[in-house]
């Protein structure tokens, strides 16, 4: 993906449960909170992010370009017109979108690595499909009841629960993960540090803008329901303040 020197400052517009990161005539990016589903079709609840975006914009239809699990927070990008959604879809299908996540995992994760492990397309059912994930350890602490590591994760495909399933395959499941983690450790983390959610945040997203062709780099700050427990564990904010740049990764 070609890099651009053009900066894209985040907007400060807000609406209940809706933090706007970027907005123009073609795209809208928001920071989704943990616990809020993206689309009514993915959950039974009526309180969904798509409806919040429609209400905020005063429109009948918007087009989420990718998905985040209900428990995951972070950057979510919408197209505002169907033709823009169609233009953008190739970037996601062809894995030309750069995604960066912050995750807290159990144990001392390797310093860095790449996981190439096929996953079932629909989670527990369906055919196996290729899936690749890179990760880099940011810090490790002797957190009680078990050591933990903060890692930056970059999935190169978009499989269901990919980050969670790949880290689990290394015996480093995400803290707070009810599906792939350990319930006793998750309960202890809630009691000791106030971590009431899945410790996974969609930190950054870089796409090519459909109208200009320039790179659009979007960053979602770590929300307090994750940042505060991390600080209580002893992780300083400078460790998880912003996604690591490509240049820093190359050293």
N, C-alpha and C positions, 0 to 999 in steps of 0.2 A: 504494500500500500504506500503510495507516494505521500511524503510528508509536506505539510504546508506551514509557513511561518505565520499564517493568519491566526489570530487568537479569537476565541469565541467566549466572551465573558458570560457567566451564568446570570439569568434573570433573577429578580428577587420577588416576583409575583407569588402569592400564596393563596390557597383556598383550603378549607378544612381537609386534612389528609392528602393534600396535593401540593407538592413542592416542585415548582417549575425550574428546570435547569436550563432549558433553551427553547426558543420559540421564533419561528418565522412563518412565511406563508405556506411552506411545504411540510415542515416537521415540527413536532413538539416532543421534548424530552422531559420526563418527570423522574423524581426520586421516589420510588414506591416504598411505602413502609412495610415492615414485616407484619404478617397477619392479615393482609388485604389481598384478596384474589384479583387477578387481572381481568378476567372475563367471566360472565355468568355461566357460560358453557363449561367452564373448568371447575365449577363449584356450585353448590346449591344456594349459596347466600345471595341476597339481593344487593348487598353492599360490595360493589366491585369497582376497580380502578377505572375501567372504561366509562362507567356512568359518571364518575366524578369529573373525568375529562370532558365528556359531553356537556355536562352542566356548566362547567367553567367556561367553555368556548361558546356555548349556546348553539350547538349543532346536533344533528340527529345521528351522525355516524362519524367515527374515527377508526383508524386502522392500526392496531398494535403490530409492530414489525417482528417481534420476537416475544418470548415468554419468560417469566420468572415464576418459580414456585410461590405459593401463598406465603410460606415461611421465610422466603428470601427477600431482602430489601435491595434497593439500588436502582441503577439507571434502567429506564424503560423508554423506548423510542416509538413514537406514533407518526404515521403519515396522516396528513389532513385531507388528502384526495385519493381516490382509487387509482388514478394513473401514477401518482407518486409511489403508492404502495407497490404497484406492479414493477416500477423501475427499481425500487429498493430490494425487492425480493431476491433478485439474482445475487446480490452481495451476500445475503445470509445463506442462501442455498449453496453457493460456491465457497463458503467459509472465508470470504474476503473481509469480514468484519473482525476487528480486534476487540476481544472481551477480556477484562481483568476482574478477578474476584478477590476479596479478602476472606480468609477462612481461619477459624480457630479449630485445630485438630488435636486429638489425643496423642500423647507421646512425643518423642523427639523425631520430627520428620527429617528425612535426608536434606542436605543442603540445597539440592536442586535435583530435578529429574524430569523424565517424560514417561507418560503412561500410554501405551498403545494397546488397548484392550477392547475388543468388540463388546457391544452392549445390546441387549434386546431393545428394539425400537420403541416399544410401548411400556418399558419398565419390566414387568414380570412376564409379559407375553410378547408374541411377535417374533420376527426373524432377527438374528443377530446382524448388527451393522457396525462398520468401523467407527472408532471413536479414539481421539487423541487429546491428551491434556498435558501441559507443562506446568511445573510448579517450582517455586523458589521459597525457601525458608527465610523469614524475616527476623524471627527471634524465637527463643525457647525459654520457658520459665519452669521452675519446680513447683508448679501449681498443685495445690491439694484438691482432690485426693490423688490426682495423677499429673505427671508432667504434661504440659501442653506446648504447642507451637503455633505461631502465627505464620501463615503462608500466603503468598500471592499465587493465584492459580489462573492459568490461561487455557481455556478449552478451545480446541480448534474445530470442533464439531458441535452440534447442538442437541445432543441426546437427552432424553428425560432423566433428570437427576444425575447428569453426567459427573459433575464435580463431586457430589456426595458418594456416588458409587465407585468412582475411580480412587478416591482417597481411602475409602473403606477397603478396597482391594489391596492396599499397602499396609493394612492394619493401623491406619490413622484416620478413624472416622471423625466426622465433624461433631463438635460439642453441641448439644442441644438437638441432635438429629434423632427424632423418634422412630424413624424407619430403619436406619442403618447404624445407629449408635448404641450406647449402653444406657439403659434407663436409670440405674443406680448412680452412675457418674453424672448424668444430666440433672438428676434431682439434687445431688450434692452441690453442683455448680449453681443451681438456682438458690439454694439455701445459703451458701457461703458468699457468693458474689452478685446475686441478683440477676443472673443471666436467665431471662424468661423466654428466650427465643432461640431459633436456629442461628448459629454463629457463622452465617454466610451472607456476604454483601457484594452486590454487583457494583464494583468500584468504578470502573471506567469502560467506555465504549467509544471506538473510533470507526467512523464510516466515511464514505465519499458522499458529499452532498449531491443529491440528484440533479440539481440545477446548475451548480457552479463547478462540480468536479473536485472541489477542494476537500481536504480532510476536515472532518468535524469531530473534534475530540471532546467528549462529555465526561464529566467527573461528578460523582455523587458523594458528598461528604459522609463519613461514617455517622449514623444516627446515634443519639445518646443512649438508646436502649441496648446498643452494642458497645459503644465507646466507654460508657461509664463502668460496666462490668470488667472490660479489659483493663482499665486503669486500676480498678480494685484488685485485680490479679497481679498488677505490677508492670503491665506493658505501658511504656510511655507513649504519649500521643504522637511524638515525632516518628515512631515506628510505623503507625498506620495513618499518617496524615494525608497521604495522596499516593496514587499508584506509581510504582517504580517506572521510570522512563526506559525507553529502548536503549539509550546510551548507557544507563546505569546497569542494565541487565547484561550488557556486552562486556563488562570489565572482567 
